């Protein structure tokens, strides 16, 4: 099935829902998880809140509730079911407020991708305030975990630990298993920043186990890349390369989006550079550049040229280094 057009997948999901084909609906749903949440859930809720919805709002709620029940039976995760309950009582001005909060969350995750962590966190905090005001507990937790993720990246380690101390027990008690996996993933990042590598590996492995049980192979792939980075920090290159191979195999099997495979290639190239295998690193960086060009994502194209330029510099091929760094600058200038 792979990473198809979002609209086509939503229509396929709605056909499965109308036919009450639980397995087909599940196969579509489980492949649409990202760090920002599930795309099927997002599309259904966004259309429910829209001023000019494409579908009858009650149909969106019924499909969301159906998916929540399927998810509960498959994985014992109550998040989507609880989300459907929240939105079943949303009316009037509250719809506009929640639409605003959800747009802030989407924009925040876009800013994450551009490393604008402070601006993203401000949006997450604003969205959190709305979720709290409207009694939307499930999405308040999602905003909190995004805030903790931002704290791990800034880094503001004390803030990240404070937020996770709150989200961990709530996710456990409410059986929000996917969000709990995100908790472990973010805490792994925090522990890595604190040089607590053994705890970071433990947290990562717990996240991997949860994502595997939830059949979220996108989440598993990202954790494999993270584990590769952790083992590289520990100078265990063999284990690092093992996780990178596992990540690439899984990403290709799941027909992951090009940018996810881009990240695997770049991480592999950086690991190769640490053992001075610069020519091999260039091979992976050039593969990553082709994926970035295919995606037409200027930020990733710019970063690809930057990595290639740096590697040519390490090879003391300074003309090629300068050429690629100029390309990186030119590509990134409009950003």
N, C-alpha and C positions, 0 to 999 in steps of 0.2 A: 504493500500500500504506500509506504514511504511518506515523504514530506510533500504532499500534493497541495494544490491550491486550497486555501482555507475555506473559500465559499463552496467549492465542490465537496469537500469533506463534511461540511455542515449539512449540506443537502443529503449526502449519503447517510449521515447520522440520523437525520429526520425521517428518511425513508425506513431505516431500521427501527426507529422508535414507533412509527405508524404501523409497521408490521409486527411489532413486539418481538423483534429478533434480537434477543438479549446479547448473543455472542457477537453478532455483527456490530451492534452499537458499542459494545465493550472494546472490540478490536480498534475501532476508530477513536474512541475516547482516550484509551490508554496511550496512544501515540501522539497525543496533542498536549502533553505536559511540557512546560518550560519552567524556568526559575520564576517567571511572572505568574504562573498558575496554569490552568487548563484552558486551551483555546475554545473548545466546545462550550464549556461553562461560560466563558467570557462572552462569546457570541450570543448565547441565549439570553443572558442577563442584560447585555447592552441593548439588544433589540426590545426586550421587555421595557426598558427605561426610556427608549427613544421617543421623541415627540411624534415622529412619523414611522412607526414600526413597519417592518416588511411583513410580519405575521401578526395574527391575533395575539395580544399579550398573554391571554390565558393558555394558548398553545405553547408559548415559550416556557411558561411556568410548569405546565404539565410535562413537557419534555425534560425540563431540569429535574423535576421530582422523580420522573421515571429513571433518569440516569443515576440519581442519588440512591434509589432503591437497588439498581443493578450493582452499583459500586459497593453498597453495604453487603450484599450477598457475596460478591466476589472477594472482597478484601477486608470487610469489617471496618471500613473507613466511613465515618458519619458526616464528613464535611459537606459534601454536595447536597445530601439530604437536608441537613440543617440550614444550608444556604437557601434551598427552595422554601423551607418553612418561613425564613425571614422575609423573603420577597413576596410570599403569598399575602402578607399583611401590609405591604407598602402601598400607600396611596398619596395622591395630591402632591403637595410641595416636597414631601420626602423623596419622591421619585427624582425630582430635579437635583436635590442635594446629593443623593447617592450617585446619580449620573456624573455629577461634578467630581465627586471623590474618586470614582473609578477612572475617569479621564486623567486625574492627577497621578494615580497609580501607574497607568500606562505610560504617561510622559516620564515619570520617575524612572521606570525601568529602561526607557530609551536613553535617558541621561546616564544611567549606569553604564550602558554600552559605550558611551563616549567618555567615560571616566570623570564625569561631572558629578562627583559623589555628594558634595555639599548641597548643590541645587536639587539633586534627586531626593536627598533626605528631607529637605524642606517640604517638598511635595508629599512625601510619605507621611510626614507629621501632620500636614493639613488634612490629608485624606483620613488619617487615623482619628482626628478630632471629629470629623463628620460621622464616621462609622460609630464612634462612641456615643455621639449625640443622638443618633437614630436607633441605637440599640442593636446594631449589626455586629454581633459578636464574632462570627466566623471571619468576616473581612477585616475587623479590627486586629485579629490575630495575624492575618496575612500581612497587614501594614506593619505591625510590630516586628515581624521576622525580617521584612524588608529593611526596616530601620536598623535592626541588629546587623544585617548584612552590610549596610552602609558603614556602620561603626567599625566592622572588621576591615573594611577597605580603606578607611580614612588614614590611619586607624585611630579609633577612640575605643580602646579595648575595655575600659571600665564601663562605658555606656553599653557596649555590646553585651558584656556579661550581665549587667543589670537587667536588660530587656529579656535575655534568654532565661534568666532565673524566673521570670514571670511566665514566659510562653511554654516552657517545657512541661510544667505540671498541668497546665490547662489543656494542652494538646493531648496529653496522656489521659486525662479524666474524660475528655469529650470524644476520644477515639478518632482524632484527626491525624491519621497515620502518615499521610503524605506531608502535612505540615510538620509533623514530628521529624520526618526524615530531613526536611529543610533545616530544622533546628540543629540536628546533629551536623549537617553539612556546614552551617554557619559557625557553629562552635569549633569545628575542625579548623576553620580559617583563623578564628581567634587564637586558638592554641598554637597554631603554626606561627603566628605573629609574636606569641610569647615564648617561642622556641621550645614549647612543650610538644616535641614531635611525636613521642610515643602516644600521648593522649590524643593528638590530632589524628594519628593513624587509627586509633581505637574508635574515635567518633566517626571517621570516614567509613570504617568497616561497618559500623552500626547503621549508617545512612545507606550504604550499599545493600545491606540485608533487607532493610525496609523497602527500598525502591524495587528490589528484586521481587519481594512478596507482592508488591503493588503492580508489578509488571511494567514499571516505568523505566524502560531501557535508556531513554534520554538521560534521566537522572543517574543511572548506573554508569553510563559512558563518561559523564562529567566528573563523577567521583573517581573513576579509574585515572583520569588525567590528573586530578588533584593528588591521588596517591602516588602517581609517578613523580610528581614534583616534590612531594615530601621525601620519598626515598632518594631522590637526587640530592636534596639538602643533606641527607645522612650519608652521602657518598656511596650509596648502594646502587650503582648504575645498572647492574644486571636486573634487579627487581624493578627499577624505574622503567627500563625498556620493556620488560615483561608487561607491565600495566599499560604502557603506550600501545603495544601490539594488541592487547585485549580490547583497549578502547577503540582502535581503528577497525578491528574485526567486527566489533559490535555495531559501530556506527555504519559501516558498509552494509552489514546484514539488515539493519533497520532502515537503510536508505536515508540516513540523517541529512539535515540541511547542509549545504556547502560550508557555511560559516562554522558549524560545529567541527567538521573535518579539518577546516583551516586551523582551528585551535589545536587539534591533535598534531598536525604537521609542524606548527610553530613550536609547540612544547617539545616535540621530538628533536627539532633542529637545535633548540637551546640546550637540551641535554647532550646532544652530540658535540656542541661547541665546548661544553665543560670538560670534555676529554680530548679537545683539540682536533676533532674529526670535522674540519671546516668544510671540506668538499662535500661530504655526505650531508652536512647541515644545509649547504646551499641547495642541494637537490630537493630537500623537503621544503625549503623556503620558496623555491621556484614553483613547486606544486601548490603551495599555499597561495602564492600570488595568482596563479591561474584560477583558483577557486574564488579568490577575492574579486578578480575581474569579472568572473561569471556572475557573482552576486550583485555587482555594481554598487558595492558599499564602499564609499570613499574612505572612510576611516580605516577599514581593513586593507584596502589597497595601499594607503599611505604607510601603514604599519609594516606591510609586507616589504615594500621598498626600503624602509628603514632597517629592518632585520637583514636584508640582503646586503645593503650598504655596509652595515657593521661587520658582517662576516667577511666581505671583501677587504675591509680594513684589517681584520685579524690575519688575512692572507697576505697583507702588505701590497695588495693590488689597489693602489690608492685612486687611480683614475676611475675604475669601476665603482669603488666605494663612494667617491664624490658624485658620480653620475646618479647612482641610486638614491643617495641622500637628497639630492636636488629633486629627483622625482617624488620622493616622499614629501618634501616640503611643498612642492607645487600641488600635489594631490590633496594635501591636508590644509592648504591655505584657506579654502572656502569654509572649512568647518568651524 
